[in-house]
């Protein structure tokens, strides 16, 4: 006959086996499917191959963006890092601050160049995902990595399977005429760590195992 103590030990053993199942953590690298910039008149050329932030070309204000396809993402996003190449800093300042924001507008209009002034505004307002300072002397012409905050992680999780974009803004300008950063002509990458919830079938099998142990105990007791 299976004693209560033996049953408890068997149940704990089963629970331990369940807890030892793979956690479902994964690292995913996604290359931006589109990127570019809007000026404050709402103009964007979809065929351009660079990203710009700041003030340039006769005093135009520029904000940039990176768009990502999250169709291969599932589960909870637990970390996110934006990686890109800083090609050139056309600034008279020794340092520049760059901020990243959520993009809530239509992604097709954004990348298609029809977003207009609304898209320009969207690229620098709303939830701030990150803020970083670049030093021209040491970070021009180099690879950069920026960790996104918990607001971004929540939005990435909510948009898993769909489209996601971030907007870039330089909030200050050291020179009233020309003060900009060319982030480069290469697509940025988004490196994500995800955590999946255990499959319902695993939970069901664990429950059935406990029921089986209980049934065996009752049979032994008869």
N, C-alpha and C positions, 0 to 999 in steps of 0.2 A: 504493500500500500504506500502511495506517495504521501509523505507527511507534508504539513503546511510549510515547514522549513524548506523541504526539497522543492516544493512548488515555487516558493518565493525565489530561491536561488536560480531555478530554471528560468523564471520570468526575467530576472535581472540579467541572466546570460543572454536571453533573446534581445532584451533592450540594448545590451552592450553591442551586439552584432548589428542592430539597426543603427545605433549611433556611429558605428564604424564605417557605414556606407559612405561613398565619395560625396563630398559636400557640393559638387557641381560648380566649383569656382573655375572661371575661364578668363583668359586675356585675349582681347580682340583688338586688332589694329585696322582702322577704317580710314581710307584715303578720301579726302574731300572730292565729291563729284562735280563741284563747281565752286568758284571763288572769284572775288573781284571787289569793286568799290562803287559807291554812289557819291555824287557831289550834292551840295545843298540845293541845287536846282531840281534834283530828282533824276539826273541823268546817269545812266549806266550802259556801257557797251558790253554786251554779253560775250563778244569775241576777244576781249582783252585777256592777257595772260599774266596779270600782276595784281597785287593788292596794295592799296595806299591808305594811309591815315594821316590826318593833319590838315595843313593849309598849303595850297599849291596853285600854280598856274593862274596868276591874276587874282589871288585872294579867295579861290574856291575852297570851301570846307569839304573835307573828304572823310568818309567812313567806310570801312571794309567789312567783308563777310566771308565766312567759310560754311559751306553746306555739306551735310553728310547723310548718307543713306543708312538707316539703322535696321534694314530688313533682316539682317543676320543676328540681331541682338535680342536676347530674351532674358527674363529674370530681373533681378535687382542690380543696378549699376552701383558698385561700391567705391569706385575711384575712376577718375577721368583726367587725362593729360593731353593738352593740345601741343603738338610739335610742328615746328615750321622753321624756315630759313630766313634770317634777316639779311637781305641782300645789301641794302644801302640805307643810311640815315642822312637825308638831305636837310639836316637841321643845324642851326647855328648854336643850339644849346648842347651842352655836354651830356645831359640826360633828358629822357622823355618818359612820361607816364603813358601807359596804354591800358585801357579798360575793355573788358569783354562783357557783352550783354546778351540777354535772350532775344530771340527773334520770334515774334508771335504772328506776324503777317503771313500772307500766302507765299509759300516757298517757290512755287512755279513762277509767280510774278517777280519775285526777288531775282531769281537766276535768269529769267527771261528778259530783264531790262525794262519791265513795265510797272515796277513797283512805285516809281515816282517819288515825290517828296515824302509820302507816308513811309516808304521803305527806308529812305535816308533817316528819318526820325526814329524809326524802329531799331535801327542799328546802334543807337546810343542811348536808349532809354529802357526802363523796365527793371528787370532783375539783373544785378551785376554778378557775373560768374567769377570774375578774377580782376585783379589790378596788379600791374607790375611796372617796374622802372627799368628802362634800358640805358646803358652807358655806351655812348658812341665809340669811345676809344677801345673798348674791349668786346663789345657785342655786335658790332657791325660786321657783316659777312660771316655769320656763324649760326649754328643750329640752336634753337631755343626750345625749352619745355616749360609749359605753364600748367600747374595743377588747377583744376576747376573745383569750385566749392560745393557745399551740400545742396544749394539751390539748383545748380547744374545737374547734380546727380539725380535729384528728384525728377527734373524735367526729362533727363535722358531715359530714366526708367519709365516714365509716363509715355514717352514717344517711341519706345522700343517697337521695332517692326515698321516704323514710318520714317519721316524725314525730320531732320534736326539741323538748326543753323545757329551760329554765333555771330554777333556783330562787334566790330572793333572801333574804338573811339580814342583819340588823343584829346584829353580835356583841357589842356593848356598849350599855348603856343608862345615860344620865346621871341619870335620875330613876327612883326605884323604882316609881312608880305609872303615870306617863304619859310615854312617850318613843317617838314613832313618826313614820313618814313616809308620807304619802299620795302615791304616785307618780302617780296620776291616773286618770281614767276613760276614757282613750283607749288603743287598742291600741298596743303597742310595735312597732317594726320591726327586722328583722335584715337588714343590708346585707352581702352576701357577694361576694367576688371568687373566681372559680373558674378553674381551668386544666384543659383537656381534653387527653387523650393523643391524638397523631396517629392518625387512623383506620388500621386494618390495611391497607385498600385502598391508601392512600397509600404505605405502606412496601412493599407488594407491587409497585406500579407502579415505584417507584424501583429495586427489585431487578431487575425485568424490563428496565428501561432499561439497567442495567449489563450484564446478560446479552446484550442486543442489541448493545451496543457491542463486547463481547468476540467475539460471533459475526462481526460485520462485520470485525473485525481479522483473525480467522482466515481468512475468505474472501479478503480482500485479500492475505494472505500466500501463498495457493496459486498 
